[in-house]
Amino acid sequence: MIKAIMGKKLGMTQIFDENRRVVPVTVVEAGPCVVIQKKTVENDGYEAIKVGFGDIREKLVNKPKKGEFAKAGVVVRRHIKEFRLEDTSAYEVGSEIKAEIFAAGDKIDVSGISKGKGFAGVIKRWNFHRGPMSHGSKFHRAVGSMGASSDPSRTFKNKKMPGHMGNVNTTVLNLEVVRVIPEKNIILIKGGIPGPNKGLVVIRNAVKA
């Protein structure tokens, strides 16, 4: 069964496993997410649910979104996302998806918007090697050769160059759920996940587990 939930990254800490070894974990406040729409093959051509997550003042929500939540009969939420599922019969409009859908030992994929680094050079952005650091070289952290000059007299597409780094949707595969705290809607995930603290993340079953 495909499982998915939205959450908020709270930060990192460490816990001890049963062998008293330190395990670095990311703390995620996962849900509760409320189902605001069900999509079916008969009506929409595919199976999916649309869910909302996060508190927001109603005055900050535009009229189309207010109408969407009003139709479902639920309180407005800050984030809306659609999850494609094989079967939506287990969900009803207004029902909640909580952290307890996952359990310790589950393999998951986590997606989020990575931290923006601004304009970065090739050494930071692409791990290029620097030039010699002697005073006479005058080549330390520059890009280097762009390619042939006479033929084809242009720089090829996708050349690794300086530019905007980060602030893109990133997915980390095959992470492990270390612990779930249902009463607090907390999931502890082994290792790091994309995005800053308080950033929105999406947790799904691992596709390559």
Secondary structure, 3 states (H helix, E strand, C coil): CCCEEEEEEEEEEEEECCCCCEEEEEEEEECCEEEEEEECHHHHCCCEEEEEECCCCHHHCCHHHHHHHHHHCCCCCCEEEEEECCCCCCCCCCCEECHHHCCCCCEEEEEEECCCCEEECHHHHHCCCCCCCCCCCCCCCCCCCCCCCCCCCCCCCCCCCCEEECCCEEEEEEEEEEEEEHHHCEEEEECCCCCCCCCEEEEEECCCC
